[in-house]
Amino acid sequence: MTTIADFRAFFDRCRHWEKNYAEQSATQLLAGFLAFFPRVGPKMDELIEAVRSEQEKEAKQHAPRFNVFRVVEIERKEEILHTRMLAHLLDPSAHHGQGLLFLKSFFDAARSCEGFILPAGPIEEGRWFVQKEFPIAGVGELDLLIENTRKKYIIVIENKIDDKDHPGQLSKYRTWMDKARAGYDCRQLVYLTPDGSLPIFGMGCNCRRLSYKREIRAFLNAALQQVRAAPTKEIVRQYLAVVNDLTEYHDEQRG
């Protein structure tokens, strides 16, 4: 049976032939191609079958195309997937079993964002409280809250995938944070989008912009190299694949 390796060797010979006869006239080259394609055509079915066979073998052993988030069709669901996944990973006490690994990686990635303030001192100091959909009376729900009372440090993240900020939304969050955590050394409002775009209505509320394309992908990639628990590693790998698809989609839309 013809294998993919056989075809690679065949096309390598073709490239060698092309290099040797690059100086030939257009008529000679055309004649050469006319002679070349009849030789290749009959073997295309064998090539397709060889590729299909190797793909089936790879799928049985590794299932590279399987992704649980795509299967249940939630890869673009902001609240159901992205906010909850980030909240779980960033919470050192969550069931991923990796402690501060993801939170540390997040801060390492966020340091590249202009104006982003990192927590003072070792990350291990104090207890980190991470909460998704944190309810505030008269304000609404904060998509993601990250807080350390000992460090007097708080981050409120507004997460947007296919939507934009609403009128007064970010300013309400900023007002609440400045009043409720007035004694804190650091109060940061973060606007998280696939590409780090500007808010529409919250331009004057002093918020930092993070993106899935840069900071989220960077922290997931970095953490993935250090995750020890196999189930956690596999889920993070699949989530990273979804994030990659998400950012590529937005790049295509902008292009």
N, C-alpha and C positions, 0 to 999 in steps of 0.2 A: 504493500500500500504506500502511495506517495504521502510524505509527511510535510509539515510546514518547514522543517529544516531543509528538506530537499528543494523546496521552492525558494527559500532564502539563498541557497547556494546557486540556484539557477539565475536568480535576479542579480546576484553578485557578479556572475559571469557576463550578464547583460550590461551592467555598469562598466565592467572592464572593456567590453566590446565598444561601448559608446565612447569611452576615453580614447581608445586606440584609433577610432575612425572619426574623431571630431573634426579633422581637417578635410574630410571628404566633401564633395559637392552636394548641393541640395538634391540633385537627381539620384546620386548614389545612396544618400541617406534614406530617401523615400523608398528606393528599391529594397534597402535593407529592412526597413520597418514592414514593408509589405510581405517580406519573407518571414519576418519575426512573428507577427501576430497569428498566422495560421498554426505555428508551432505551439503558441501559448494557449490559444482558444480551446482546443480539445481537453486541456488539462485543468481548465477552470473549475469544472465540476469536482475534480479530485481535490483541488485546493479548498473549495467551499466545504466539502465533506471533512477534510482534515481539520479545518478551523472549527467546524461544528463539533467534531469529536473531542478536540482539546477543550472547548468551552464547556461541554457536558462533563468532562472529567474534572475540570476546575470547579464547576458548580457543585458537584457531589462532594468534593473534599473541603471546599472553603465557602461556598455560597456567597461570592463577592458582591452580588447584586441585591442580596437580601437586606432589608432595612425595616425594622419593626415600625418606625415612625411613618414610613411611606405606606406600609401595608395597611395601617389603620387610618391613613389619610389625614394626618394632623401636622404635616411638616411645615405648614404655613400658619398654623393656629397660634397666635400670639399668647393668649392666656393659657390655653390648654397645654401647650408644649413649652414654648420658649421661656416665659416668665417662671413657670414652675420648675423647669429643668435647671435654669440658672440659680434659682433660689435653693434648690436642693444641693447642687454642687458647691455653692459658696458657703453653705452652712457646715461648719466644722463638726457639728454633732449629728449630721444626717447619716442615713444608712449606707452611704457609699463607702464608709469605713476608712477614708483616706485623711481624716482629720483636717488640718489646715492647708493641705496641699493645693486644693483648687483656689482657695481664697488668696494664698500667697501668689499663685500664678496669675490670678486676676490683677492684683496690685502691681506685679512686675510688668504686665502688659499695659496697664493703664498709665504707668509713669511716662510713657511716650506721648500721652495727650497733654498738650500745652495747658498749663494752669491747674492740672489735676493735683490734688494734695494727697500725699501718702500719709498713712498713720505714723505718728512719731514713735520711736522705740521699736522693740521687737514685736512682731505680730502676735506672739504667744501671750503677751500681757493682757490680762482682763478676759472677759467672756464676750464672744461675738454673738450678737443676736441678729439672725437673718429671717425675714418674714416676707412672704408673698402676699399680695392683695391686702395690705395692712389698712384697716378701716379707720378713717378720721371723721368724727362727727361734723357735719356741715361742710366738709371738704370733698370727701369721696374716698376712693381706695388708692393707696400708693402701690404701684405695681411691685416694687421691690424696695425693701428697707434693710440697710446694713448698719448696725450700730454697736458701739463699744462704749459703755458708760464710764468705765475706768479711764479710757483714753479721751473721753469727751469728743467722740468722733462719730459722725453720722453721714450716711449717703442715702439719698432718695433717688431711685432710678425710675424714670418713665420710659417704658418699653414700647416701641412702635415698629410694626413690621410692614403692613400695607396701608396703615392709616397715618394721620398727622395729628399734632396736638390740637386740642379744642380751645376755643376762646376762654381765656382766664385760667386754664387748667394748670399750667406750670407756675403762674404767679400765685395761685392758691397754695400750692405745695411749698413754694418758697416762703410765703408768709407764715404758714403753719410751722415750718421748721425753724424759722428765725425766732418765733415766739415761744414755741414749746421746748426748744433746745437752745435758748438764749445764752446759757452759760457754757456751751460747748466751744472748744477751741476750733473745731472744724465742722462746718455744715455745708455739704456739697449736694447740689441738684444736678443730676445727670440725665441727659436726653440720649437714649440709645436707639439707633436705627440701623438698618442694614449697611448703609454707606456713610454714616456720620453726617447726615444732612442737617441743615438749620431748622429749628422750630419755626412755625408760621406765626403763631400768636405769642410766643414766649421769648422773643428776642431780647427783651430788657430785664429778664429776671435772673441774670447771672447763673447760667447753667453751663456745665461742661458737656461736650459732645463725644460720645463713644460710638463705635461701630462694630457690627458683627464681622465686617470684612477685615478689619485690622485687629482690634483689641480682643474681641471674643474668640476669633480663630486663633490668635496668638496664644492666649491663655489655655485654650483647650489643647492645642498642639503640644505646648510645653508640659502641661500636666499629664497628658497621655503617655509621655515617655517615662513617667515615674510611677504611674498607677500599678499597684501590685495585685489587687483583687481582679481575677479574670472576668467575673460578671460586670463589674464596674468599668473595666477597660473596654469591654465589647460595646456596652451601651454608650460610652463616651465616644468611641470610634464611630458608631452609627449616627450619633447626634452631630458630630463634627462633619460627617458627610452631608447631612441635611443643611447645616450652616453654609457649607461650601456651595451647595446648590442654590441656596437662598441668595447669597451674594452674587453669584454668577448670573442669576435671573435679573437682579436689579442692575447689574452692569449692562446686560443686554437691553433692558428697557431704556436706560439712559443713552445707550449708544444709538 
